[in-house]
Amino acid sequence: MDEISKNKIAIFQKKEIRRVEHNGEWWFSVVDVIEALTDSKNPRDYWYKMKIRVKDEDGFELSTICRQLKLESSDGKKYQTDCANTEGIFRIIQSIPSPKAEPFKRWLAKVG
């Protein structure tokens, strides 16, 4: 299977979550997950600040559970993007105060 056919879009409550199969498991765009859960106007900034907050509060670096994988952007080009596998996404969403977190966990269990 070529690289393009390995890239997929999953939909959660009308929000696109980019994902890619890597080493036999799905890896999801962290920024897309944050946007879906928070409706943030700037999910990249939210992710940046969240990594700092979690490190300061818990001493845990969220970036250690992420990998930079190439995902297609809205401009059609592929860019290195912070991605996490299903287990990593569960850990990340624990740090996001959102009423959408529980429905997202159920959705992730189905698509991840």
Backbone torsions as a table, in degrees:
resi	resn	phi	psi	omega
1	MET	NA	131.5	-178.9
2	ASP	-78.4	170.1	-174.3
3	GLU	-61.5	-39.0	-177.5
4	ILE	-63.7	-41.5	-178.7
5	SER	-72.5	-13.6	177.3
6	LYS	-82.5	-18.3	-179.6
7	ASN	-86.3	135.4	-178.0
8	LYS	-139.5	161.3	173.0
9	ILE	-115.1	132.2	173.6
10	ALA	-112.4	148.9	-176.2
11	ILE	-114.6	126.9	173.7
12	PHE	-124.4	115.8	179.7
13	GLN	45.3	51.9	176.8
14	LYS	68.6	11.9	176.9
15	LYS	-107.7	133.7	178.4
16	GLU	-80.7	130.2	175.2
17	ILE	-116.5	111.1	178.3
18	ARG	-73.0	142.4	177.7
19	ARG	-146.5	158.5	179.3
20	VAL	-142.0	143.4	174.9
21	GLU	-83.9	125.2	-178.3
22	HIS	-136.8	123.0	-178.6
23	ASN	51.7	40.2	173.9
24	GLY	81.5	8.5	176.7
25	GLU	-139.3	158.3	-179.7
26	TRP	-80.2	136.6	173.9
27	TRP	-121.0	131.9	-173.1
28	PHE	-109.9	145.8	176.0
29	SER	-66.9	119.7	-179.4
30	VAL	-63.5	-41.6	-178.9
31	VAL	-63.2	-38.8	178.0
32	ASP	-65.0	-40.5	178.5
33	VAL	-63.2	-45.2	179.1
34	ILE	-60.8	-43.3	179.0
35	GLU	-62.1	-41.7	-179.3
36	ALA	-65.9	-35.6	-176.6
37	LEU	-85.9	-28.5	-172.3
38	THR	-111.9	-16.1	-172.3
39	ASP	55.8	27.6	179.3
40	SER	-62.9	140.4	176.2
41	LYS	-72.8	-24.0	-179.9
42	ASN	-134.5	78.0	-176.3
43	PRO	-63.5	-27.1	177.2
44	ARG	-65.5	-42.3	177.7
45	ASP	-66.5	-40.8	177.2
46	TYR	-58.2	-45.1	179.8
47	TRP	-62.8	-44.9	179.3
48	TYR	-58.5	-49.8	-179.0
49	LYS	-67.4	-35.7	179.7
50	MET	-64.5	-41.4	178.5
51	LYS	-60.3	-41.3	178.8
52	ILE	-66.2	-46.2	-178.2
53	ARG	-60.5	-47.2	-178.6
54	VAL	-64.7	-39.5	178.3
55	LYS	-63.8	-43.1	179.7
56	ASP	-66.6	-41.1	-175.8
57	GLU	-81.0	-43.0	-172.1
58	ASP	-111.0	-12.3	-175.9
59	GLY	72.6	15.6	-177.8
60	PHE	-108.7	132.4	177.8
61	GLU	-96.0	108.9	-178.7
62	LEU	-60.1	-29.8	-178.2
63	SER	-63.8	-18.5	179.7
64	THR	-71.6	-17.3	178.6
65	ILE	-101.5	9.3	-179.3
66	CYS	-112.2	158.9	171.4
67	ARG	-129.2	148.0	173.0
68	GLN	-86.2	111.8	178.5
69	LEU	-124.4	151.2	-179.1
70	LYS	-79.7	123.5	175.2
71	LEU	-127.8	149.1	179.5
72	GLU	-73.9	134.7	179.2
73	SER	-96.8	176.1	-179.1
74	SER	-64.8	-19.3	177.7
75	ASP	-86.0	3.0	177.7
76	GLY	87.3	-8.1	178.8
77	LYS	-92.6	159.0	178.6
78	LYS	-101.0	134.3	-179.5
79	TYR	-129.7	151.5	173.2
80	GLN	-65.2	127.6	-174.0
81	THR	-133.7	139.9	174.5
82	ASP	-64.1	121.7	179.3
83	CYS	-129.1	152.8	175.8
84	ALA	-136.6	149.4	176.2
85	ASN	-76.9	-179.1	-175.5
86	THR	-56.3	-46.6	179.9
87	GLU	-60.8	-43.0	179.2
88	GLY	-64.7	-40.4	178.3
89	ILE	-63.3	-41.1	176.5
90	PHE	-57.6	-42.0	179.6
91	ARG	-65.5	-42.5	-178.9
92	ILE	-64.5	-43.9	-176.2
93	ILE	-71.0	-16.3	172.7
94	GLN	-62.5	-24.3	-177.3
95	SER	-96.5	7.4	-179.5
96	ILE	-113.1	111.7	177.3
97	PRO	-75.0	104.7	-176.8
98	SER	-153.4	135.4	175.0
99	PRO	-66.9	-13.3	179.5
100	LYS	-84.8	-5.6	-174.0
101	ALA	-61.3	-46.6	-178.0
102	GLU	-65.4	-48.1	175.8
103	PRO	-60.1	-34.7	179.2
104	PHE	-65.7	-41.1	178.5
105	LYS	-59.5	-43.4	178.4
106	ARG	-64.0	-42.3	178.2
107	TRP	-62.1	-45.7	-178.5
108	LEU	-62.0	-37.4	178.2
109	ALA	-61.6	-29.7	179.3
110	LYS	-80.7	-43.0	-172.7
111	VAL	-94.9	-17.5	-175.5
112	GLY	-85.0	NA	NA
